[in-house]
Every structure is written in structure tokens, then in C-alpha cells.
Amino acid sequence: MTPGQLQRAWVLQAQADAERGVLECRMCQRRGPLEETTTLWRNGLLIFALCDRCAASHDVVFSPTQAGVDVRARRRSPMELVTHRVHGPR
């Protein structure tokens, strides 16, 4: 599937989900209610959805382009990685 086909498929699914009041976040792919989602619409079509959880932890910038809209996100704080040492047999 090409990126364009994937985008069109997401838009169609998002439209159907929005009519039911449930949307999928484009960042974490979690589904949630419309009232807990930031959405970007263009010409009556939903083109981006962002859950409140991702919006709280990222700075998101929407920029119009000739091809559509460029969306960029950056974490507000460093990501913490926790590692555990695995002990072998004793």
C-alpha cells in the first residue's frame, strides 16, 4: 500500500469513526471518544486526530503545504528508559 492509499484509508475509517463518536489517535493508535481528541478538519474531512494523552506530552505543530498539512510533534520532556538486569542461573 502506498502512503497516499494508506492516508485515504485512514481518512475513510476516521470519518466512519467520527460519526460513531470514536477516533483513533494518529500518534499512539489508541481509540477514544471524540470529546477527548483534538481534531483537524479540512474541507469537511477529518485529516488528523490526536488524543488528549499524546497532546499533553507533545508539542504539535500543523503547517499548511501545497499537498495538504504537515504535522510535526516533539516530546516535551525526555523519554525515560528503564532497564532491568537479567540474572542468569546461579
Contacts in CASP RR format, 6 or more apart in sequence:
PFRMAT RR
TARGET T0000
AUTHOR 0000-0000-0000
METHOD contacts of the structure
MODEL  1
MTPGQLQRAWVLQAQADAERGVLECRMCQRRGPLEETTTLWRNGLLIFAL
CDRCAASHDVVFSPTQAGVDVRARRRSPMELVTHRVHGPR
1 9 0 8 1.000
10 26 0 8 1.000
11 45 0 8 1.000
11 46 0 8 1.000
11 47 0 8 1.000
13 24 0 8 1.000
14 23 0 8 1.000
14 24 0 8 1.000
14 46 0 8 1.000
14 49 0 8 1.000
15 45 0 8 1.000
15 46 0 8 1.000
17 23 0 8 1.000
17 24 0 8 1.000
17 31 0 8 1.000
18 34 0 8 1.000
18 39 0 8 1.000
18 46 0 8 1.000
21 33 0 8 1.000
21 34 0 8 1.000
22 31 0 8 1.000
22 32 0 8 1.000
22 33 0 8 1.000
22 34 0 8 1.000
23 31 0 8 1.000
23 32 0 8 1.000
23 33 0 8 1.000
23 34 0 8 1.000
23 37 0 8 1.000
23 39 0 8 1.000
23 46 0 8 1.000
23 49 0 8 1.000
23 51 0 8 1.000
24 30 0 8 1.000
24 31 0 8 1.000
24 32 0 8 1.000
24 49 0 8 1.000
25 31 0 8 1.000
25 32 0 8 1.000
25 37 0 8 1.000
25 49 0 8 1.000
25 50 0 8 1.000
25 51 0 8 1.000
25 53 0 8 1.000
25 54 0 8 1.000
26 48 0 8 1.000
26 49 0 8 1.000
26 50 0 8 1.000
26 71 0 8 1.000
27 50 0 8 1.000
27 51 0 8 1.000
27 54 0 8 1.000
27 58 0 8 1.000
27 73 0 8 1.000
28 51 0 8 1.000
28 53 0 8 1.000
28 54 0 8 1.000
30 51 0 8 1.000
30 53 0 8 1.000
32 51 0 8 1.000
36 51 0 8 1.000
36 52 0 8 1.000
37 49 0 8 1.000
37 50 0 8 1.000
37 51 0 8 1.000
37 52 0 8 1.000
38 49 0 8 1.000
38 50 0 8 1.000
38 51 0 8 1.000
38 52 0 8 1.000
38 55 0 8 1.000
38 60 0 8 1.000
39 46 0 8 1.000
39 48 0 8 1.000
39 49 0 8 1.000
39 50 0 8 1.000
40 46 0 8 1.000
40 47 0 8 1.000
40 48 0 8 1.000
40 49 0 8 1.000
40 62 0 8 1.000
40 69 0 8 1.000
40 71 0 8 1.000
41 47 0 8 1.000
42 68 0 8 1.000
42 69 0 8 1.000
47 68 0 8 1.000
47 69 0 8 1.000
48 62 0 8 1.000
48 69 0 8 1.000
48 71 0 8 1.000
50 60 0 8 1.000
54 73 0 8 1.000
57 75 0 8 1.000
57 76 0 8 1.000
57 77 0 8 1.000
58 73 0 8 1.000
58 74 0 8 1.000
58 75 0 8 1.000
58 76 0 8 1.000
59 73 0 8 1.000
59 74 0 8 1.000
59 76 0 8 1.000
60 71 0 8 1.000
60 72 0 8 1.000
60 73 0 8 1.000
61 71 0 8 1.000
61 72 0 8 1.000
61 73 0 8 1.000
62 69 0 8 1.000
62 70 0 8 1.000
62 71 0 8 1.000
63 69 0 8 1.000
63 70 0 8 1.000
63 71 0 8 1.000
63 72 0 8 1.000
64 70 0 8 1.000
END
